[in-house]
Structures are given as structure tokens and as C-alpha cells.
């Protein structure tokens, strides 16, 4: 899946929104900077997973938010399995 929300500002917005949404979905908001980093890393994880599932195409801005949020939720879930709920 090609995530193409736009320039660097758009990527930061996608990361921030996705990290915030993932925090709300999982009940574990970690602060502005952590949510941003989590959302950006989640975008890579989500894109990778969607690619493995054979889902491809250009996601656009809102699609990038959805993919990044799914990736961030997966990251939070994995961290809870590995480190336990804090």
C-alpha cells in the first residue's frame, strides 16, 4: 500500500492523528510526542501489513490515517503482550 498524504506537514498530521486515535481506541494515550512517533511508526507497520494482505493502491490523506491507526493499534497491542499493561 502506498501511503501518500502529501508533504512532511501532512505526514506529521497523519502521525499525530493516528497516534491519538490509537490511544483512544486502546485507552492508552502516551502524550503528544509519543502519540506522534507511534502514529508515524504505525503508518509503516500498517502499510507493511496491508501490503502482505495484498491490499494495494494509493491511500490518500484519510486512508493514510486509517492505515496508520491500524498499525499503531497493532504496535500498542504487541507492546502490551511483550511488556504487560502499564
Secondary structure, DSSP 4 states (H G I P E B T S, - for coil): -B----SHHHHHHHHHHHHHHHHHHHT----HHHHHHHHHHHHHHHHHHHHHTT--SB-HHHHHHHHHHHHHHHHHHHHHHHH---
